[in-house]
Amino acid sequence: MASLNRYILICAAIAACLAVLLPHPADAVQWRALAETARYKVAIDEESIRLTPLGRLSVWLRFVPKGESQRRAAAVDYGENSYRSHLEFYEIDCSEKNAVLTLIDIFGASKTRLKRLRGGLQPDAIIPGSALDRAAERICPVMDEDALDEKDETPDPEADKVSGDMPERQLSEEMKQNIQELTKRAGAEPASLEAWRLLGNAYFDADLPEQAIEAYGRALAINPNDTDILNDQGAMYRQKGEFHKALSNFEKAFRLDPKNLESLYNSGYVHAFDLNDIPSALKLWRQYLELDRSSDTARQVRSFVERYQDEQKQP
């Protein structure tokens, strides 16, 4: 899929301004609602944003369990029976669309800090649709599309005439026109796997999961065993919060291709961070490391295993 490395120039342009204008954390933090996961309500402290020497933006996120069952599950994960909430401190690289989790503070009743966990040093990719992705969208500077356009193109008045199910606020002119052209192609070639795949990919890049799922579904009706399309459609199901449908796709892709690392990684991620099934996630991650030991993704998976297997051993 298309990379999201879109912010290099603007970060350099505003670095000095951020260093001067952004305030230091206040004693009374003003948490702003950010997102909800299967377990937590997530909030962001926008006053904590700082520009690091490496050009990243650092920020605190707060995770509060949505109910007592979620709190108990988190208490088991972090090995603290009196767990009530936790904070995570990230350094986000807006240009590379990745982040480093450097600290986790665990809190009990009366906001007492129970312990501090050190994170890693290696940046991990930001998962689309995750709470961290929402944080990056909020704090990273948004570039004007025209500033990156090296072509002197004449605006096309027809480009705005896209179907009503595509919110204009999310789509660039280039995306709109691409979707229009691919929709026409898919309509003219309804038996073409590639036409539906490309249309699904265009909706994927435009962050339109429902439309992407439908287009990928048309492609899978032609070839239900295409593992790339199964993985991409699964990612869209996950973005919609349909975690079991996402797992079904990933598991089928892996059955079809036992060396399909993407599907194995995705399955582990959904089990761990969406379904709170850490034992299943650990089993899948260990299986992943049997196939891949040296890539950047393998290093990320290894960090997951090291972190969560220790937590599972705690009473």
LOZAKE-874145 format. One record per residue: x, y, z of N, C-alpha, C, CB in turn. Coordinates in steps of 0.05 Angstrom, whole numbers, padded with zeros to 5 digits, always signed. Glycine has a CB too. Example, Ala and Ser with C-alpha at 12.3 -4.5 7.8 and 13.67 -1.06 7.14 Angstrom:
! residues 2
+00264-00114+00156+00246-00090+00156+00264-00066+00156+00226-00089+00181 +00257-00045+00142+00273-00021+00143+00258+00001+00157+00282-00012+00114 
This chain:
! residues 315
+00017-00024+00000+00000+00000+00000+00018+00025+00000-00019+00000+00025 +00005+00048-00007+00021+00072-00010+00031+00081+00018+00003+00094-00022 +00056+00092+00018+00067+00101+00043+00054+00127+00052+00097+00105+00039 +00057+00132+00078+00045+00156+00089+00066+00177+00096+00028+00150+00114 +00089+00176+00083+00111+00195+00090+00105+00221+00076+00139+00183+00081 +00090+00239+00089+00080+00263+00076+00089+00289+00090+00050+00262+00076 +00106+00288+00110+00108+00312+00127+00137+00323+00130+00098+00307+00154 +00156+00314+00114+00184+00321+00118+00188+00351+00116+00201+00306+00098 +00179+00363+00095+00184+00392+00091+00172+00409+00112+00174+00401+00064 +00148+00404+00120+00134+00422+00139+00146+00420+00166+00105+00416+00140 +00156+00396+00174+00168+00393+00201+00193+00411+00203+00175+00363+00207 +00208+00411+00182+00232+00428+00182+00225+00457+00184+00249+00423+00157 +00203+00465+00170+00195+00493+00169+00185+00503+00195+00174+00497+00148 +00172+00486+00212+00160+00496+00237+00175+00488+00262+00131+00486+00239 +00197+00475+00259+00212+00464+00282+00218+00486+00302+00238+00451+00273 +00229+00509+00292+00236+00530+00310+00212+00542+00325+00251+00553+00295 +00190+00544+00310+00166+00555+00322+00155+00537+00345+00144+00559+00302 +00155+00511+00340+00146+00493+00360+00162+00494+00385+00146+00464+00349 +00188+00496+00382+00206+00496+00405+00201+00520+00423+00235+00496+00396 +00192+00543+00410+00188+00567+00426+00160+00569+00437+00193+00591+00409 +00140+00561+00420+00112+00567+00427+00099+00546+00445+00097+00570+00403 +00107+00520+00443+00093+00500+00457+00100+00501+00487+00100+00472+00447 +00080+00502+00505+00084+00505+00533+00094+00480+00546+00059+00514+00547 +00105+00483+00570+00113+00460+00586+00088+00448+00599+00134+00468+00608 +00089+00422+00607+00065+00410+00619+00056+00425+00644+00071+00380+00627 +00030+00429+00646+00019+00443+00670+00015+00423+00692-00007+00457+00662 +00014+00434+00717+00009+00416+00740-00019+00403+00737+00010+00432+00766 -00039+00418+00728-00066+00408+00724-00069+00402+00694-00088+00427+00734 -00066+00377+00686-00067+00369+00658-00095+00371+00648-00055+00341+00654 -00099+00382+00624-00125+00384+00611-00126+00361+00590-00129+00412+00598 -00136+00339+00598-00138+00316+00579-00161+00320+00560-00141+00289+00595 -00156+00315+00534-00177+00318+00514-00182+00290+00502-00168+00338+00492 -00208+00283+00500-00215+00257+00489-00204+00254+00461-00246+00254+00488 -00193+00230+00456-00179+00224+00431-00192+00201+00416-00150+00218+00436 -00196+00178+00429-00206+00154+00416-00215+00134+00437-00184+00142+00397 -00227+00113+00427-00234+00090+00444-00225+00065+00430-00265+00089+00449 -00213+00047+00446-00206+00021+00437-00225+00000+00449-00176+00014+00444 -00220-00025+00445-00237-00046+00456-00236-00044+00487-00228-00073+00447 -00214-00035+00498-00211-00035+00527-00211-00007+00540-00185-00049+00535 -00200+00013+00526-00194+00039+00539-00209+00062+00526-00165+00044+00539 -00213+00083+00542-00218+00109+00532-00191+00124+00533-00240+00124+00550 -00184+00135+00510-00158+00147+00507-00160+00177+00504-00143+00135+00482 -00143+00191+00519-00143+00220+00518-00114+00230+00513-00153+00232+00545 -00112+00255+00504-00086+00266+00497-00081+00292+00513-00084+00272+00466 -00057+00296+00521-00049+00321+00534-00034+00338+00513-00030+00316+00559 -00049+00355+00500-00037+00372+00479-00017+00392+00490-00059+00386+00464 -00019+00398+00516+00000+00416+00528+00028+00403+00532-00010+00426+00555 +00029+00377+00529+00054+00363+00533+00071+00361+00508+00049+00335+00545 +00061+00370+00486+00076+00367+00460+00102+00382+00461+00058+00376+00437 +00123+00368+00453+00150+00380+00452+00164+00371+00426+00167+00374+00477 +00182+00387+00416+00198+00379+00394+00224+00368+00405+00203+00403+00375 +00231+00343+00398+00255+00331+00408+00279+00338+00390+00252+00300+00410 +00303+00333+00400+00327+00339+00384+00328+00323+00358+00352+00333+00399 +00313+00300+00357+00312+00284+00333+00291+00293+00313+00309+00255+00340 +00277+00314+00320+00256+00324+00302+00229+00310+00306+00265+00322+00274 +00226+00295+00327+00200+00282+00333+00184+00300+00351+00205+00254+00346 +00158+00294+00352+00140+00308+00370+00133+00288+00393+00114+00318+00356 +00138+00296+00417+00132+00279+00440+00105+00287+00452+00155+00280+00462 +00091+00267+00463+00065+00273+00474+00057+00251+00494+00043+00275+00452 +00041+00258+00514+00030+00239+00533+00002+00231+00524+00030+00250+00562 -00004+00205+00526-00031+00195+00522-00040+00181+00548-00033+00176+00498 -00066+00184+00555-00077+00172+00579-00096+00150+00571-00091+00193+00597 -00094+00127+00585-00111+00104+00579-00127+00097+00604-00094+00079+00569 -00153+00099+00603-00171+00093+00625-00189+00070+00617-00187+00118+00634 -00190+00048+00632-00208+00026+00625-00237+00034+00623-00205+00003+00645 -00251+00022+00604-00279+00029+00599-00298+00018+00620-00287+00020+00571 -00289-00002+00634-00306-00015+00655-00290-00032+00673-00328-00031+00641 -00303-00044+00692-00289-00060+00712-00275-00084+00700-00307-00068+00734 -00288-00098+00682-00276-00121+00670-00251-00114+00654-00296-00136+00651 -00252-00091+00641-00228-00081+00626-00206-00073+00646-00235-00057+00608 -00214-00061+00669-00194-00053+00688-00180-00078+00700-00207-00037+00711 -00195-00099+00705-00183-00123+00716-00164-00136+00696-00205-00143+00725 -00172-00136+00671-00154-00147+00650-00128-00131+00649-00169-00147+00623 -00131-00105+00650-00107-00088+00649-00089-00092+00674-00114-00058+00646 -00102-00096+00697-00088-00101+00722-00071-00127+00719-00107-00104+00746 -00082-00147+00706-00067-00172+00701-00044-00166+00682-00085-00194+00690 -00049-00152+00661-00028-00146+00641-00005-00132+00654-00040-00129+00618 -00010-00112+00671+00011-00096+00682+00021-00106+00710+00002-00068+00685 +00008-00128+00720+00018-00139+00745+00013-00121+00769+00047-00145+00743 -00008-00106+00769-00015-00088+00791-00045-00091+00797-00007-00058+00784 -00052-00103+00819-00080-00108+00825-00095-00082+00829-00082-00125+00850 -00082-00061+00838-00095-00036+00844-00094-00017+00820-00082-00022+00868 -00087-00027+00796-00086-00011+00772-00113+00003+00767-00079-00029+00748 -00111+00029+00760-00134+00044+00752-00132+00057+00724-00139+00066+00773 -00108+00065+00717-00103+00077+00691-00073+00077+00686-00115+00106+00690 -00066+00085+00661-00037+00088+00656-00033+00109+00635-00025+00061+00647 -00009+00120+00634-00001+00140+00615+00021+00128+00597+00010+00166+00628 +00021+00135+00572+00042+00127+00553+00054+00151+00541+00031+00107+00532 +00081+00152+00540+00095+00175+00530+00108+00167+00503+00117+00185+00550 +00100+00181+00482+00109+00174+00455+00126+00197+00443+00085+00168+00437 +00144+00188+00426+00158+00207+00408+00149+00199+00379+00189+00206+00411 +00135+00217+00366+00123+00212+00340+00139+00225+00318+00093+00221+00339 +00147+00209+00299+00160+00220+00275+00139+00224+00253+00183+00200+00264 +00131+00249+00249+00110+00255+00231+00117+00249+00202+00102+00284+00233 +00142+00252+00194+00150+00247+00167+00151+00217+00160+00177+00259+00161 +00160+00201+00179+00162+00172+00174+00138+00156+00183+00186+00161+00189 +00119+00170+00196+00094+00157+00206+00101+00133+00224+00077+00147+00182 +00120+00138+00243+00126+00117+00263+00129+00131+00290+00151+00101+00255 +00132+00115+00311+00134+00127+00338+00150+00109+00356+00106+00132+00349 +00161+00121+00377+00175+00106+00398+00160+00109+00424+00205+00116+00401 +00152+00087+00436+00140+00087+00462+00163+00086+00483+00120+00063+00466 +00167+00108+00496+00191+00110+00514+00185+00105+00543+00203+00137+00511 +00160+00112+00552+00153+00108+00580+00124+00099+00583+00158+00134+00596 +00119+00084+00604+00092+00077+00612+00090+00081+00643+00083+00048+00604 +00072+00099+00651+00068+00103+00680+00042+00090+00688+00067+00133+00687 +00043+00072+00708+00020+00058+00718+00009+00071+00743+00027+00028+00724 -00017+00077+00744-00029+00091+00766-00050+00074+00780-00041+00118+00757 -00052+00078+00807-00072+00066+00823-00093+00086+00832-00060+00051+00847 -00106+00080+00854-00126+00099+00865-00112+00125+00874-00141+00086+00888 -00128+00146+00873-00119+00173+00882-00095+00182+00865-00111+00173+00911 -00093+00172+00840-00072+00180+00821-00044+00174+00832-00075+00210+00815 -00042+00154+00848-00016+00145+00858-00001+00129+00836-00018+00129+00884 +00023+00138+00830+00039+00123+00810+00050+00098+00822+00061+00140+00798 +00043+00075+00811+00051+00049+00822+00079+00041+00811+00031+00028+00815 +00084+00046+00786+00110+00040+00775+00113+00053+00748+00114+00009+00773 +00138+00055+00739+00144+00066+00713+00159+00044+00697+00162+00092+00715 +00149+00039+00673+00161+00020+00655+00176+00035+00633+00140+00001+00643 +00200+00025+00627+00215+00037+00605+00207+00024+00578+00245+00034+00609 +00204+00040+00558+00197+00030+00532+00222+00023+00516+00181+00050+00516 +00219+00024+00490+00242+00017+00473+00255+00041+00460+00233-00002+00451 +00274+00035+00443+00288+00056+00428+00282+00055+00399+00318+00052+00432 +00273+00032+00389+00268+00029+00361+00240+00039+00354+00270-00001+00352 +00237+00056+00334+00210+00065+00326+00194+00042+00314+00212+00088+00306 +00168+00042+00319+00149+00023+00308+00130+00037+00290+00134+00007+00330 +00121+00024+00269+00102+00036+00251+00076+00042+00265+00097+00017+00226 +00064+00065+00259+00038+00072+00271+00016+00057+00255+00034+00103+00270 +00000+00042+00270-00021+00026+00257-00044+00044+00249-00030+00003+00276 -00052+00044+00223-00074+00060+00215-00100+00054+00231-00080+00056+00185 -00113+00075+00239-00138+00072+00254-00134+00069+00284-00152+00050+00244 -00109+00066+00293-00104+00063+00322-00106+00089+00337-00077+00050+00327 -00107+00088+00363-00107+00113+00379-00082+00129+00374-00109+00106+00409 -00059+00116+00370-00035+00131+00365-00037+00145+00337-00011+00112+00365 -00049+00132+00318-00054+00144+00292-00071+00170+00295-00067+00125+00273 -00091+00168+00312-00108+00192+00317-00091+00214+00330-00132+00185+00336 -00073+00207+00348-00056+00227+00361-00038+00240+00340-00039+00214+00383 -00027+00224+00322-00009+00235+00302-00025+00253+00283+00003+00212+00285 -00049+00246+00276-00066+00263+00259-00071+00290+00273-00092+00250+00253 -00073+00290+00299-00080+00314+00314-00056+00332+00317-00092+00307+00341 -00032+00321+00322-00010+00338+00329+00009+00343+00306+00006+00326+00352 +00009+00326+00286+00028+00329+00264+00018+00351+00245+00032+00303+00248 +00036+00368+00235+00028+00389+00217+00017+00377+00191+00051+00408+00211 -00004+00389+00180-00016+00380+00155-00006+00397+00132-00047+00381+00157 +00005+00385+00113+00016+00400+00090-00006+00406+00070+00038+00384+00077 -00003+00429+00057-00020+00436+00034-00012+00417+00011-00017+00466+00026 -00031+00403+00000-00026+00385-00021-00011+00399-00044-00051+00372-00031 -00019+00424-00050-00007+00438-00072+00023+00443-00068-00021+00464-00077 +00032+00444-00042+00060+00450-00037+00077+00427-00046+00064+00455-00008 +00067+00402-00047+00082+00379-00055+00078+00372-00084+00076+00356-00038 +00060+00386-00098+00054+00379-00125+00074+00392-00144+00025+00387-00133 +00091+00375-00156+00112+00386-00174+00101+00391-00202+00135+00366-00174 +00077+00383-00208+00066+00386-00234+00048+00411-00235+00051+00361-00243 +00050+00426-00257+00032+00449-00260+00008+00440-00275+00047+00472-00276 -00012+00430-00260-00036+00418-00272-00059+00439-00272-00044+00393-00257 -00075+00438-00293-00099+00454-00295-00121+00440-00280-00107+00459-00324 -00134+00454-00261-00155+00441-00245-00177+00430-00264-00168+00461-00226 -00186+00406-00257-00207+00393-00272-00234+00397-00258-00201+00363-00275 -00252+00412-00271-00278+00417-00258-00294+00392-00253-00295+00436-00275 -00288+00370-00267-00303+00345-00263-00293+00330-00239-00300+00328-00288 -00270+00338-00228-00258+00323-00206-00275+00324-00181-00230+00334-00200 -00291+00345-00178-00308+00347-00155-00333+00330-00156-00316+00376-00150 -00339+00319-00180-00363+00304-00184-00359+00275-00177-00374+00307-00213 -00354+00269-00152-00350+00242-00143-00376+00233-00129-00326+00239-00124 -00378+00207-00124-00402+00197-00112-00406+00208-00085-00401+00166-00111 -00431+00210-00076-00438+00223-00051-00428+00208-00027-00467+00226-00049 -00419+00183-00029-00410+00168-00006-00381+00172+00000-00415+00138-00010 -00368+00192-00013-00340+00198-00008-00338+00225+00005-00323+00196-00033 -00332+00227+00031-00331+00253+00044-00308+00270+00033-00327+00250+00074 -00315+00294+00023-00295+00310+00010-00273+00320+00029-00308+00334-00003 -00279+00322+00054-00259+00332+00073-00235+00313+00075-00272+00335+00101 -00238+00288+00067-00216+00269+00070-00201+00264+00044-00226+00243+00080 -00210+00274+00022-00199+00267-00004-00186+00291-00018-00220+00256-00021 -00162+00286-00028-00149+00305-00045-00161+00303-00073-00118+00301-00046 -00155+00323-00089-00166+00323-00116-00154+00298-00131-00158+00349-00131 -00129+00292-00126-00117+00269-00139-00131+00243-00132-00087+00267-00132 -00138+00240-00106-00152+00216-00097-00179+00214-00110-00154+00216-00067 -00194+00237-00111-00220+00237-00122-00219+00228-00152-00233+00265-00121 -00201+00239-00166-00199+00232-00195-00191+00203-00199-00180+00251-00209 -00172+00194-00182-00163+00166-00184-00187+00147-00179-00141+00161-00164 -00203+00153-00158-00226+00136-00152-00246+00137-00175-00239+00145-00125 -00251+00160-00186-00269+00162-00209-00260+00144-00232-00271+00191-00218 -00235+00146-00239-00224+00131-00261-00226+00101-00256-00196+00139-00268 -00219+00093-00231-00219+00064-00225-00247+00054-00222-00203+00060-00199 -00266+00070-00214-00294+00062-00213-00304+00056-00241-00311+00083-00199 -00297+00074-00259-00305+00070-00287-00293+00045-00298-00297+00094-00304 -00268+00040-00292-00254+00016-00302-00267-00009-00291-00224+00016-00295 -00273-00009-00265-00285-00033-00253-00313-00038-00265-00287-00030-00222 -00328-00016-00270-00354-00019-00283-00352-00030-00311-00368+00007-00283 -00331-00022-00326-00328-00032-00353-00316-00060-00354-00310-00013-00368 -00301-00068-00332-00288-00094-00332-00296-00109-00306-00257-00091-00333 -00321-00115-00303-00331-00127-00277-00318-00154-00271-00360-00130-00278 -00307-00168-00291-00294-00194-00286-00264-00191-00281-00299-00213-00309 -00254-00166-00279-00226-00162-00276-00218-00161-00247-00217-00136-00291 -00202-00180-00238-00192-00180-00210-00176-00155-00205-00175-00205-00205 -00159-00148-00224-00141-00125-00220-00156-00099-00218-00121-00123-00243 -00178-00096-00233-00193-00071-00232-00205-00067-00204-00216-00071-00253 -00216-00088-00193-00228-00086-00166-00207-00083-00145-00246-00111-00160 -00184-00096-00148-00162-00093-00129-00153-00064-00128-00138-00112-00137 -00148-00052-00151-00139-00025-00152-00159-00005-00141-00133-00017-00181 -00185-00011-00146-00206+00006-00134-00206+00003-00104-00233+00000-00146 -00203-00021-00094-00201-00026-00065-00178-00011-00053-00199-00055-00059 -00155-00012-00067-00131+00001-00057-00135+00032-00056-00107-00005-00075 -00149+00042-00076-00154+00071-00076-00171+00079-00053-00167+00080-00103 -00192+00064-00047-00208+00070-00023-00192+00066+00002-00233+00052-00023 -00175+00046+00003-00157+00041+00026-00141+00066+00032-00139+00016+00021 -00128+00076+00011-00111+00100+00014-00127+00125+00022-00095+00105-00011 -00152+00125+00013-00169+00148+00020-00182+00146+00047-00191+00151-00001 -00176+00124+00062-00187+00119+00088-00217+00117+00087-00179+00141+00107 -00227+00101+00068-00256+00096+00065-00260+00065+00068-00267+00107+00038 -00261+00055+00092-00261+00026+00096-00285+00012+00085-00259+00020+00125 -00309+00023+00087-00332+00009+00077-00331+00005+00047-00358+00025+00084 -00323+00026+00032-00320+00023+00003-00298+00004-00004-00316+00051-00009 -00275+00005+00011-00253-00013+00005-00261-00042+00009-00229-00006+00023 -00276-00047+00031-00285-00075+00037-00302-00085+00014-00300-00076+00064 -00320-00068+00004-00338-00076-00018-00322-00082-00043-00359-00055-00024 -00303-00065-00050-00287-00069-00074-00270-00094-00072-00269-00044-00080 -00257-00097-00049-00241-00122-00044-00259-00147-00045-00226-00120-00018 -00284-00144-00035-00302-00166-00036-00309-00175-00065-00328-00159-00022 -00311-00155-00083-00316-00161-00111-00292-00176-00123-00322-00136-00128 -00268-00167-00115-00243-00181-00124-00242-00209-00114-00218-00165-00115 -00249-00213-00088-00248-00240-00076-00269-00258-00088-00250-00238-00046 -00291-00247-00098-00311-00263-00112-00299-00276-00137-00336-00247-00118 -00280-00262-00149-00266-00272-00172-00244-00292-00165-00254-00249-00189 -00229-00285-00144-00208-00304-00134-00208-00302-00104-00180-00296-00146 -00222-00321-00090-00224-00320-00061-00198-00327-00047-00246-00338-00052 -00178-00335-00062-00153-00344-00049-00130-00324-00053-00145-00371-00060 -00136-00299-00060-00115-00279-00063-00107-00269-00035-00124-00256-00082 -00083-00277-00026-00076-00270+00002-00071-00240+00006-00051-00285+00010 -00061-00226-00014-00057-00197-00011-00084-00183-00007-00043-00186-00036 -00104-00190-00022-00130-00178-00020-00143-00186+00007-00148-00185-00043 -00140-00210+00015-00150-00219+00041-00138-00202+00064-00145-00248+00046 -00112-00197+00062-00099-00181+00083-00109-00152+00083-00069-00182+00080 -00111-00141+00059-00120-00113+00057-00149-00109+00065-00116-00103+00028 -00166-00128+00058-00194-00126+00067-00195-00130+00097-00211-00147+00052 -00179-00149+00107-00178-00153+00136-00170-00128+00151-00159-00175+00143 -00151-00113+00140-00143-00087+00153-00165-00067+00153-00119-00075+00138 -00182-00067+00133-00205-00049+00132-00227-00058+00152-00216-00048+00104 -00231-00085+00154-00249-00094+00175-00240-00086+00202-00252-00125+00173 -00214-00088+00207-00203-00080+00234-00208-00050+00238-00173-00086+00236 -00204-00034+00218-00208-00005+00221-00236+00001+00228-00200+00010+00196 -00255-00015+00219-00284-00011+00225-00291-00022+00252-00301-00023+00204 -00272-00036+00265-00278-00048+00291-00290-00076+00289-00296-00030+00307 -00290-00087+00265-00301-00114+00261-00278-00134+00263-00315-00117+00233 -00269-00138+00288-00244-00153+00293-00245-00182+00285-00236-00150+00322 -00268-00195+00289-00269-00224+00283-00270-00228+00253-00294-00236+00296 -00282-00210+00238-00281-00212+00209-00252-00207+00199-00300-00191+00196 -00238-00188+00212-00211-00184+00204-00194-00209+00209-00199-00160+00221 -00198-00221+00233-00183-00246+00239-00189-00268+00219-00190-00255+00267 -00214-00270+00211-00221-00291+00192-00206-00288+00166-00251-00290+00186 -00203-00263+00157-00187-00258+00133-00158-00265+00137-00189-00229+00125 -00146-00256+00159-00118-00260+00164-00112-00290+00167-00108-00245+00189 -00129-00304+00181-00125-00333+00185-00128-00348+00159-00145-00343+00206 -00147-00340+00142-00149-00354+00117-00124-00349+00099-00174-00344+00102 -00114-00324+00099-00090-00318+00084-00067-00336+00093-00083-00289+00086 -00064-00340+00119-00042-00356+00129-00046-00385+00123-00039-00351+00159 -00071-00395+00124-00076-00423+00116-00068-00427+00087-00105-00430+00121 -00074-00408+00070-00067-00410+00042-00037-00409+00037-00082-00389+00026 -00024-00392+00053+00005-00389+00050+00018-00388+00078+00011-00362+00034 +00028-00411+00087+00040-00413+00114+00065-00396+00118+00046-00442+00120 +00074-00382+00097+00097-00364+00100+00088-00335+00097+00119-00371+00080 +00062-00330+00099+00052-00303+00096+00056-00288+00122+00022-00304+00087 +00077-00273+00124+00084-00260+00148+00065-00237+00155+00112-00248+00146 +00054-00224+00135+00036-00202+00141+00011-00211+00155+00028-00187+00115 +00000-00234+00146-00025-00244+00159-00019-00253+00187-00037-00266+00142 +00004-00265+00191+00011-00275+00218+00015-00252+00237+00037-00292+00217 +00028-00231+00228+00032-00207+00245+00005-00195+00251+00050-00187+00231 -00012-00192+00231-00038-00179+00235-00055-00194+00255-00053-00176+00208 -00055-00221+00253-00071-00237+00271-00062-00233+00300-00069-00267+00264 -00036-00233+00304-00025-00228+00331-00033-00201+00342+00005-00232+00331 -00032-00181+00325-00038-00154+00333-00067-00152+00342-00032-00134+00311 -00085-00163+00326-00114-00162+00333-00119-00177+00359-00131-00174+00310 -00108-00200+00362-00112-00215+00387-00102-00199+00411-00097-00242+00386 -00079-00186+00409-00067-00172+00432-00081-00146+00438-00038-00167+00427 -00084-00129+00418-00091-00101+00423-00121-00095+00418-00074-00083+00406 -00135-00113+00404-00163-00109+00400-00180-00128+00417-00170-00112+00370 -00171-00153+00419-00187-00173+00434-00176-00179+00461-00188-00198+00417 -00153-00167+00468-00141-00172+00495-00137-00202+00500-00159-00160+00517 -00129-00216+00480-00122-00245+00483-00092-00247+00480-00138-00262+00461 -00078-00241+00501-00049-00241+00500-00037-00269+00496-00037-00229+00526 -00047-00290+00508-00036-00317+00503-00037-00324+00473-00051-00338+00519 -00059-00319+00460-00061-00325+00431-00041-00308+00415-00089-00321+00421 -00039-00283+00423-00021-00265+00409+00008-00275+00412-00023-00236+00420 +00016-00282+00436+00043-00292+00441+00049-00317+00424+00048-00298+00470 +00030-00335+00422+00033-00359+00405+00038-00351+00376+00009-00377+00408 +00023-00332+00366+00026-00323+00338+00052-00308+00334+00003-00306+00330 +00060-00291+00353+00084-00276+00350+00109-00295+00351+00087-00256+00372 +00108-00315+00368+00130-00334+00368+00132-00350+00342+00127-00354+00392 +00109-00356+00331+00108-00369+00305+00119-00351+00284+00079-00377+00298 +00114-00325+00286+00125-00306+00267+00155-00306+00268+00114-00277+00273 +00166-00306+00292+00195-00305+00296+00209-00330+00286+00202-00300+00324 +00195-00352+00283+00207-00376+00271+00211-00372+00241+00189-00400+00276 +00196-00354+00229+00198-00349+00200+00215-00325+00194+00170-00346+00188 +00216-00306+00212+00231-00281+00207+00244-00272+00233+00211-00259+00196 +00270-00270+00233+00285-00263+00257+00300-00237+00254+00304-00285+00264 +00302-00225+00230+00321-00203+00227+00309-00177+00216+00342-00212+00208 +00284-00177+00207+00273-00153+00195+00265-00133+00217+00248-00160+00178 +00258-00109+00209+00248-00089+00228+00223-00098+00241+00243-00062+00214 +00205-00111+00226+00180-00122+00238+00187-00143+00258+00162-00133+00216 +00206-00160+00252+00214-00181+00271+00224-00169+00297+00236-00200+00259 +00239-00147+00296+00248-00134+00320+00224-00123+00336+00268-00111+00314 +00205-00113+00322+00181-00103+00336+00166-00126+00349+00162-00088+00316 +00163-00148+00335+00149-00171+00346+00164-00182+00370+00146-00194+00325 +00190-00182+00369+00206-00192+00391+00202-00175+00416+00236-00193+00384 +00200-00148+00411+00195-00130+00434+00168-00136+00446+00197-00101+00425 +00148-00142+00430+00121-00150+00440+00124-00175+00458+00101-00154+00417 +00138-00195+00447+00140-00220+00462+00154-00216+00489+00156-00241+00445 +00176-00201+00488+00192-00197+00513+00175-00182+00533+00217-00181+00507 +00159-00163+00524+00143-00147+00543+00120-00163+00555+00132-00122+00529 +00105-00177+00537+00081-00189+00547+00085-00217+00559+00062-00192+00524 +00107-00231+00552+00111-00256+00565+00119-00252+00594+00132-00273+00550 +00134-00231+00600+00141-00224+00627+00117-00217+00644+00162-00201+00628 +00098-00202+00631+00074-00194+00646+00056-00218+00651+00059-00173+00630 +00056-00238+00633+00039-00261+00637+00049-00278+00660+00038-00277+00611 +00075-00276+00666+00087-00292+00688+00081-00281+00715+00117-00295+00684 +00075-00254+00716+00070-00241+00742+00043-00250+00753+00070-00211+00739 +00042-00254+00780+00017-00263+00793-00005-00241+00791+00022-00269+00823 
